[in-house]
Amino acid sequence: MSDFEKLGAFYLGKQIDEDTGKMSDDIVLYDSKDLNTHAVIIGMTGSGKTGLGVGMIEEAAMDNIPVIAIDPKGDLGNLMLTFPDFKGEDFLPWINTTEATNRGETAEQFAAAQAALWKKGTGEWGQKPARVKALKKRVDMNIFTPGSNAGLPVSVLRSFNAPDKALLEDRDLYREKVQVTATSILALLSINADPVTSREHILIANILDHHWQQGQSIDLATLIGLIQSPPISKIGVLELDTFYPPKDRMTLAMQLNNLLAAPGFEAWMEGEPLSAANLLYTKEGKPRVSIMSIAHLSEAERMFFVCMLLNDLIAWMRAQPGTSSLRAMLYMDEIFGYMPPIANPPSKTLLLTLLKQARAYGVGLVLSTQNPVDLDYKGLSNTGTWMIGRLQTERDKARVMEGLEGASAGGEFDKQAMERTLAGLGKRRFLLHNVHESHPVVFGTRWVMSYLAGPLTRDQIKTLMAPIREKAAKLKEKAKAAVTMTAKASKAATVAAAPAPSVPGKFRQFWLPGDSADTVYRAALVGAADLYYSSARYHVDESRECIAYVLPEDGPVAIDWDEAEVLPLPIDELMTEPDDEDAGHAPLAEALASDKKLTTWERAFKRWLRINQIITLYRSDTMKVTSEASETEADFRVRLQTLGREKRDLAVGKLRKKYESKVATLEARLMRANQAIERESEQASSKKLQTAISFGTAILGAVFGRKKISTTQARRIGSAVNKVGSMRKESADVERAEETAARVKAELTELEKTFESDVKALDDAYDAQSEALREIPVKPKSTDIQIHFVGVLWIPYERDSKGRLTALLPE
């Protein structure tokens, strides 16, 4: 594995020689933490912009950095096309058959040629098959298709979830979330609503605010009803019916209802709920690359989805602690229309918020476009990195120069030199202007590991994601089967009684909600308790509720708490009567027909709580950090990843400090020695001299990037040495100069070995994914367990088409 992958640097390509215009062997690296100040990629069609963007996402994945990639054109799905074995049959389903025909080749021949091309291309850029395999393993990569089931569906309209307490307390962010949600909903109806003047916007915002303040989530169907009969009587000082008459409200409700009833619109409510946290990490804490493919959507639908996604990302971001390292990356393949210089679409406010605030939380934005005149350059003035490719018109060049000059405020900016550089850019060549580096550089983009097949069609996405969808469906079916009643239990439940049978007097009765007309309730033993956990050593001071139930079985041990399942809901959400008074109830199991063993069951329940309801803390001995009581292992690993990057970036900074003065000193000595040899022997050419000077550059470039002595600076130093030599007119001893040069080269070689040793020490030192965490159990004391009750819980079951009964349990 290359050294720069241990140092948190993105491998972008190779530097273009300023004099010859040819590509040199000097690789161009980009510190991942520099992306905290965001980046913009600009280039006309055919400039190589997509390849650069794909390459940056690949580099983020190699550094275990999660990525949300918004894909309006369909190109980013190519990230799924990685074939480390470089076999023609792997490439075959994704080739352009028209191009094969035009070349006079069969599809199989063309696929084999593409495989060979990609193997050669990645190999020439120092990327072995092992690196391609690592890309597939390091992240969980998926294509999501909102409003379609071609990829993984994502539910945006199923629920407008109430924000958490932290967001509610942040008044500015909460107000922004309410306004953006209302604006996004109306955008679906092609209503460009102003938050101040639009009564549609004001009404919906008030409805959302009313329910969210009470911690209540609503869905689109509920919202339609609330528009007709709002839970508020006044808007400001005006009566509701005066501000927005019922007839007009009905018109708005009908528009939303028509949208909901439109064929195919149900896809917007399928899949997992939209969640930035889930798009960035798996349930196990593994980083994800989530490609949000929106090419199939209308403009109004795209705007709606992008706004909802950015809104959720901001809410997630604001809940994270600050960091100076890169925590996550948001990539948008075509920013056109989302942040224009004059108009104010709802997405613009969200993007500007991210550009201004995300850096403090370690969230880096990469915005890409081929239309520079359609970008708000004032909004991009704080963008730290500009990657400029070939531009089409003089107007485009002028706008880019304006943006670059704004981004360079307070620093040196040579406008004429920059204009000359931009004019000379060719295909797959970009100007990299990074405020964290000493000077800009022109580079050629590296060969990407992903096969660039072009925009993926819906059918291709469907084919590509079919195995992942099938795996998810099997897991869902397995989870559903886990709560399906056994044949014996089903038989018992088929004998339904209405109303519920009476239970012994000491038992308290509770019901779970049922949402099926064919609901059948079955009785279980339920226990509820408060538990308190305390550990001074690990700073644990935690109180929790627990509700658990166990289904009675036949035989001598009818109630076995070891078979208990925990219900994920608060105690006060248990109902004391069923949803439907006419719902069927199975007869009570024999074990529950008597309450004589109630005290025994309470003691057994308490014992089960003490043994099973343990808080497990996780300890990272590498980082010397212990998880908090509220953290899952996945959450803790996510936090460790950020801590690891911070420690690694700090270590890289120390390496730079350790080596830069040594390298500068040795390079200067080497240049003086070679100047002496050249002057006296008159044999050394400028090319030979340059090769010698770049010796130290190559071996330590992974650490210093362009923060060290550049080639231009080296030439200046050499020129100064020449002048000094001319002034003194002293003849140096060639043999002594050669000995000095050899000695300096040996010192540089030794320095390289030391450097490699230091870099090796960084390898895997901060890998939160592979580290074996130590588990620390924290149990509640018996005196810290308070039993609320042990009673009867009626669990709803619904019958499927085959007559099987499945429990309807809260998720």
N, C-alpha and C positions, 0 to 999 in steps of 0.2 A: 504494500500500500504506500502511496506517495506521502512524503513528509507533510505536505500542506494539509492533508486530511486529518492530521493529528493536531494541527495548529488553528483550525477553524477558519481556513481561507478558501474562498471560492476560486476554482480554476476556470478562468474565463477564456484564455487563449494565449497567443504569443505576440510579442511586441513587434511592430513594424519599424524597420530601420529608417531613421529620419532622412538619411542621405540617399540611399538606394531605392527606398520604397518597397524593399523586399522583406519578407518575414524572417525574423531572427530566431535564435534558439532560446531567447529569454522569455520564460513564461510570465504571464500577467496574472497576478493573484489579487483577490479582493477580500479584505478582512470582513468576516460575517458581521461583526459588531458595527462596522461602518454603515450597514444597511439600516441601523436604527434611525438614521437621518434621511432615510428613504431614497429611492432612485426612480429615474424616468428614462425610458428607452424610446427614442424617436428615430424613425427611418421610413422611407417610402417602400412600397411594395417591391419585393425582390432584393431588399437591402440585407436580408439575413436576420431581421428583427425577431422573427418567431424562433429561429434557432438559438439566438442569444437568450431569449426568455426561457425556452425549454432547458437550456444549459444551466441557467441560474436556479431553476427549480430542482434540477438534478443535484446541483451542488448543495442546496439546502437540505435535500433528503439525505445526502451522504454525511451531512453534519448533524443528523437526527433532529432537524428543525422542521416542525409541522408547517404545512402550507395550505392555504385556501386559495385556489386559483379560479377566478371568474373567467369563463371562456365563451365570449359572444359569437365566435366564428367557428368553433369546432376543432381548432388545431391542437389544443392542449391535451386532447385525448390520446395523442401520439405518445405521451409519457407512459402509457400502459404497454406500449409495443417495444419491450426490451427482450432480446433473444440472445442470451450469453453464449449459446452454442453455435450461433451464426449458421443455422441450417436453412436451406432454401425453403423447405416445407413450412417452417415457422413464419417466414416472410410472405409465403404464397397468398394467404387470405387477405392481405392488406396492400398488395401492389396495385398499381394503376395499369389495368389490362389494356387500356387504350394506348398508353405509352409503349407497352410491350409489342402490341400490334404494329405501331408506327416504326418500331425498330426491326420488325421482321422476326420477332422471337416469340416462342410459345410462352405461356404464363409461367411454366416451370423453369424455363431457361432464364427468363427475366428475374424471377424470384431468386434463383441461384446467384445471378449476377449481383443483385442487390445485397444479398447476404455477404458475398465476397467483398463488395464495396464497403459495407459497414464494418466488416472485420478489419479490412485494410485501413480504413479511415480512423477507427478508434485506436488501432495499434500504432499508427504513425503519430498519434497525439498522446502516446504513453498511457493509454487506457486498456488494460488487459481484461480478458473475460471475467476475471475475479472481481474487478470493479463493477462490471455490469451486474453480476450476481449479487454483489453487496447492495446495489441500488434497490433491487427487488426485495431484499430481506430487511433493510433498515426501516422502512416505512410501510404502512398499510395504505395502498393506493387504490382509489375508486373514482368512478365517474358518477356523479349525481345529476339527475335530470328532473328538476321541478316541473310539475305539470305534465309529466310523461313517465311511463314505466319502461322506457328503453334502457335507461341505466338504473341506478338505485333511486327510487322515488324519495322525495323529501316533503314532508307535510308542512305547509306554510299557513293554510287556512283552517286546519282542524281546530286550532286553539290559539287565541291570543293570550298567552300565559301572563298572569300577574307578575310584575317584577318582584325581586326579593327585597328584603328589608333595607339592605345597604343602598340599593338603587332608589328606593322610595325616599330615603333620607337625603339623597343628593338631589336637591330640588332642581337644579339646572339640567342635570342629565335626565331626571325623570320627566320634566316638562318636554325635553327634546324627544324622548321616546314616545310620549303620548302624541305629539304633533307629527312625528315621522310616521307612526303607525296609521294615524288618521289620513295623512296625505297619501300614503301608499295604497290604502284601501280604495280611496277615490281615484287614484291613478289607474286602477283596473277598469274603472268606468270611463276612462279618458276625461276625467274632470280635473283640470289644473287648478287645484284649490289653494287659495291663500289663507293661511292660518288666522288672519285678522279679519278678513272681509267675507270669507265664504261661510254661509250658514250651515252648509253640509259638513264642512270641516269642523266648525265650532260644536255642532250637535254631536258628531261621532266622538270628538275629543272629550267632551263632557261625559258621555256614556262610558268611555274607557276609563276615565279618571274616577268616576263614581264607583265602578266595580273594582278597579285595581287598588284603590285606597282601602277597600275592605278585604283585600287579598283574594279576590274572586277572578278566576280566568273565564273567558267567554269564547265561543266559537262563532263562525260567520252566521250560522242559522239563528243562534241566540241574538246576535247583533241585529238581524233583520227584524225580529220581534221587538227588540228594545227601541228601534227607530220608530216603529209604529206607536209603542206605548213606553216612552222613556221613563226612567226611574227618578227623574227630576221634574220640578214644576216651574222653575224659572231659569232663564239664561241671562245672567247679569241681573238687571233690575226688571227685565221684561218677563211677562208671563210666557210660558213655553209656546202656547197656541198662538200668541201674538207674534212672537219671534219667528216661529216656523209652524204654520197652520197644519193640522192633521192631514188635509188633502195632499199638501206638498210633501209631507213626510212619507205618505203612502207611495208617492211617485218614486222617491229615493229607495224605499224598501223594495218596490217592484223591480227597479233596476238591478239591485243586488240579488234579488231572488232569481231574476232571469239569468244573471251571470252564474249563479249556483246551479241552476237547472240546465244550463247549456251542455250538450253532448260532449263528453270527454273531460268536463271540468272537475269530475270527481278525483282525477289524478292529482289535483292540487292538495287533496286531503289524505292521500295515501303515503305510506312510508313513515319513517321516524320524524318526530317533530324537529323543526329547524332549531339547531343549537350549535353555536360556534364552538363550544367546549367539545361536543361530540364530533364535530368536523375536524378538529385539531388533534384529538387523541382518541384511541380506542378505549374500551372499558378497562383494558389491562394497563393503560398508560403508554401504549406504543404510539409514537408520532404518526400522523397521517398526512398524505397529500390528497386533498379532496378537490377534485376537478368539477366545478359547477358549470355544466354544459347548458347554455341557454339559447343556443342558435335557433332552436325550434320555436321559440316564443315570439309573440308580437312585441312591438316596441313598448306598449303600455305594460305588458306582463313582465318584460325584462326590467323595466324601471321599478315595478312593484317588488320583484324578487330581490334585486340588488339592494334596494333600500332596506328591506326587512333583514337581509343578511348583514349589511353593514351596521344596522342598528343593534342587532344581537351581538356582533363582534365588539362593538364599543362597550356594551354592557358587560360582556365577559372581560374585556381588557381592563376596565375600571375596577374590577374585583381582584386584580392581580397585584402583588407587591411590585414596586419599582425595581428595575434592573438596568445595568449598563450593557449587558450582553443581549444578543438577538434571541428572543423567546419564540417568536412565530413570524411568518411572512404572509402577506396578502399580495397576490399577483393579479393584475387585471390586464387582460390581453389587448383590449381596445377600449380606451378611455373616452373615445369620441362620443359626445352627447351627454356624458355624465358629469363633466366639470367644464362647461363652456365659459368663455370670458364675459359674456353679457347676460344670458338667460340664467335663471336660478331654479333648475329642476331639484326635486327633493334630495337627490343623490349628492348634489354639490355640497350642501351643508355638512353631510356626513363625511364626505371625503376630506373636506377642509378640517373638520374636527380631528380626524385621524392624523392628517399631516402635521397638525399643531401639537397633539397630545400623545400620540402613540409612542413616540420615541422614549418617553419616560417609563413606559411599561415594556419595552423590548419588542414592540411590534413594528416590523419594517414593511413599508409599502413599495411595490414595484409597479409603476404605471406605464403602460406601453401604448404608443399611438403612431399612426402614419400621417396624421393631420395636425401638425404643430399649431396652425392658426386657430384651431378650435379648442385650444387649451387655455385655461385661466393661469397665466404665468405669474400673476401676483400670488396665487395660491401655491404655486410651485417654487416660489422664491426661496423657501427654506429647505428645498430638496437638496441634499448634500451630494448626490451622485447623478451625473448626466452621462448617458451613453448615446452618442449621436452617430447615426449611420448616414447613408446617402440620402440627400434631400432633393425634392423634385423642382421646386420653384425658388426664385429669389425672395419671394414673400415668406416662404417657409424658412429660408436661411436667416432672414432678418428677425423673425419672431424667435428663432432658436438663439440667436445672438443676444437678443433682449433678455431671454430667460437666463442664459449663462452669465451675463453681466450682473443680473440681479442676484444669482446664486453666489457670485464671487465678491459680493459687497464686503468691503473691509480687507480684501486680499488683492494680489496682483492679477491683472487681467489684460493680456496683450490682444486687443481686438483684431488688429491686422493679421497677426500670426495665426489667430484662431480662424479667421475667415479663409486664409490660405489652406489651412489644414482641412477644414470642412469641404472646401472645393475639390480636394484631391482624394476624397474617400471613395473607395470602390465597394464591390459586393463583398459582404461578410467582413467588412472593416468598419471599426467604430472608434470614435474619439471618446476616451474615458476621462471625464473631469470629476475628480473626487476631492472635496474640500479637506479631507483628512490626509491627503498625500501632498507631497512637495510640488509636483508639477503634473500636468496632463500627459497622456500617452495615447498613441494610436495602436490598436491591436487587431489581429485577425481572430475571429471566434473559433474556439475549439470544435472538434467534431463531437456531436451529441451522441450519447449512448442509446437514446430512443430512436426508433426508426421513424423518420419524418414522412409519413404516408400522405399527408395533406389532411384537410378537414374530414372528420369522420361523419358518416351518415347515421341516421337513427338506427338503421338495420345493423350497421357495423358496431355501433355502441351496444346494441341489444345482444349481438353475438359475443362481443368482448366481455360483457358483464354477466352473461348467462350463468357461468359456473359460480360466480359470487352470489347471484340472486338465489340459485338453487341451494347453496350452502346455508344462506340466511333463512330460507324457507324451511329447510330441514331442522335447523336449530329451533325455529319458532314452533314447528310441529312437535318436536321433542318436548319442548317446554309445556305445550298444550297437553300432550299425552300424559305428562307427569301429574296433572290434576284431574285426568279423566277417571271416573269411577271404575272400580273393578266390576266384573260381571256379577259378583255376589252383592256388592253395594248397589249396583244398578237395579238388581232385582228387588232389593229392599225399598228402593226409592220409587219404584213403579206403583207401589200401593200408596196413593196420595190421599191425604185427608185435608179437609178445609172446614173450619179454620185449623190453626195449629193445635196439636194435641196438648193437653195440660201437662205441666211438669211439676215435680215435687216442690213443695212450698219454700224450701231453703234456697232453691236455685233462682238466680236472676237470669232473665232471658234477653237476648240481643239478636239482631238481624243484620246481615250485610245487604246492601242494595242489589236488587235484581233488575235486569233491563230486557227481559224476554217475556213474551206472552205465555210461553210454555215453561216458565220457571217452576222448578220443584225444589223445595227446601229440605235439607237433611240436617239433623242435629249433631253437633259436636260439643265436646267439653272445651271450654275456653277459660283462660286465666289472664288476668291483667295485673301489672305491678309497676311500681317505680323502683329504679335501681340507682344507686349512687356509687361512683367509682372515685377512688382517691389514691394518689401516689405522689409524695413529695419529691422523690428522686426524679420522676419523669414529668413532673409538672402537670399531673392529671387531676382535674377537679370537675367531674362530669356527672350530670344527672340525665337519665334516659327512661322512657316508657317502653314497656314491652307487652304486646298482646300475642298470645300463642294459643293454638287450638290443636286438638287431637281427636281423630275419628275413632269411636269405639269399635272394637273388634269382638268377634265371638270367642269363647274360650275362657279359661280361668283368669287370664290377665286381660280384662276387657279394656282397661285404660292404661296405656303405656306412654308416659311423657317423653320417653326417648324417641318416639315417633312424631313428636309435636312439630308443627310448622309455625313460623312467626308471620304475623300479619303486618304489612307495612303501612299502618295508619294510626293516627292518634286515638287514644281511648275514647275521647268525647265524640268521635265520629261513628261509634257503634250506635245503631238505631234500636230503639226500644219497641218498635213495631214494624211489620213488613211494609214494603212499598205498596203492595197490592193485598188488600184484606182477603181476596178470594184466591190467592196463590195456593198451590198445592203444597202439602207438607207430608213428608214420609213419617211413618210411625217412629216413636222414640225407640232407640236401641235399648235392649234389656238393661244394660249397665246404667243408663240414665233414668230408668224408671224409679229409682230410689236415690234419696240423698243421704243415705246412712254413711257412705264413704267420703262425704264431702271434706271432712277434716283431714282424712288421710290423703286425699287428692291435693289439698292445699299444701300440706307438708311436702309431698312429692314434687309439686310444681315449684316450690321454693328451692328445693334441692336441685331440680333441673335448671333453674335460672342461674344458680351459683356456679354450676359446672359448665353450662353451655353458653350463657350470655356473657362472654368475655370480650373485653376491649383488647384487640391485638395491636400493639405498637410495633413499628418497624424501625430497625436501627441500621444505618449505613456506617460501617466502621471506616470506610474510605473517607467519607466526608465528615465523620464524627457528628452526625445529625440523627435525631430521633423524630419519628412522625408525631403529629399531634393526635389527640384522641379522636377527633372528628375526621381524620384523613383515612381514606382507603389506601391500600397498597398502590393502586394505580395513581391516585392523586399525589402520593408521596414520591413516586418515581418521576412524575411530571415535575414536581418541585426540585427534585435532585438533578434533573436534567438542566434546569436553569442555574442552579448552584454550581453544577459541574462546568458549565460554560463560563460562568463568572470566574471560577478558579483557573480554568484553562486560559482564558484571555489575560488574566493577571500573570500567569506563568509565561505566556508569550511575551508580554510586556517586559518581564524581567530578562528573558532571553535576548530581546532586542537591546536592552540597556547593557547587558553583559558583553555582547559581541560587537556592537556598532563601533565603539571606539577602537577596538582591536582591529577590526576589518579596515577602518579608515586609515589607521596607522600603517598597516601592512600594505594596503593598496598604494598609498603615497610612496612608501619605500620601494615598492616594486616598479612604480612608474619612473622614479628617479634613476634606478638601476638600469632600466631599459633605455631611458633617454641617453644615459652615458654610453651604453653599448652602441646605440644607433649613431650617436654623434661621432664616436671614435672609429667604429668599424665601417660605417656608411653602407651597411648591409641590411639592417633591419628595415622593413617596409612599414608603412603606417598600419597595414592590415595586421602584420605580425605584432606590432605594438598594441593594437586594440585587443587582439586575442589575449595577450598577456594581462592587460589591464582588467579584462572581464573575467579573469580566473576566479577572483574572490566573489564577483557578482553572482556567478552561477551557483556556487556551493551554498551561499547563504541567502539567496533571493527569497526562499520560502519564509524566512523570518522578517526580512526588512522591507520587501516590496520596493516601493519607490521612495521610502523614507531614508534610504541611505545614499551614498555617493552615486549619482547617475552617470551615464556615459558622457553626457555633455559636460558635467562638472569635472569628470576625469580629464577630458580634453583640455579644459581650462587650466587645470593643474599642470598638465603636461606642457602647455604653452608657457605658463609662468616659469617652469623649470628650464625650458629652452632659453628664455630671455636671460635668466640668471646665468646660464651656462655661457651664453654669448658675451655677456658683460665681463665675466671673469676670464673667459678665453683660456680656461685651464683644461689640460688633457688628462682625462681620467684613465686609469689603468683598466683596459678591457677585461683582462683576466680577473681582476679584483671585482669589477662590476658584475661579471657573470657569476662569480661565486656568491656575491650578495644576492643577485636575482634568484639563484638556485636555493639559497638559504631561506629567502622570503617565501618562495613557493613551497618549500618543505614546511615552513611554519603555517602557511595557509592550509596545507593538506592536513596537518595535525589539528588545526583549528576546526576543520571540517569534521574530523573524526569525533572531536569533543562535542561539536554541535549535534551530530547524529546521535550520540549517546544521550544528550540532554533531551532531544526530541523523542527518542524511544521511551524515555521515562514518562513522557506525557501520554503515550499510546495506551488506551484503555483505562487510564487512571481515573477518568471522570465519566465512564460509561454507565449511566444509571440503568440502562436496559438490561445489561448482563450481570450486574453485581448481585450476588446472593445476599439478600437482606436478612438480618437476624430478627426473629420474632420475639417480642416481649409481651407476655400475657398479663393483663390487669383484671383481677376478679373482684366482684363486689363482695363485701363481707355479709354474713347472714343478717347482722344487725342493720345493714344498709339496704335491705330488700323489704319493701312495703307492699304487701299483697292488697290489691283493691278488691278483687273478687275472683271466685272460681264459679262459673255458671254454665249455662247452655247457650250455644251460638248456632243460629240457623243459617246455614250456608246455601246460597242459591246455586242450582245446577240447571243447565239448559240441554235439551236433547237435540242431537244432530240428525242428519237424514238417515243414518244407520241405527238410530235408536240409542246411541251411546250418550251418557250424561257427563258433561264437563263442568267442573266447578267454575263459577264466575267470581274469581278472587281479585281484590284490588292489586294493581301493579305498583 
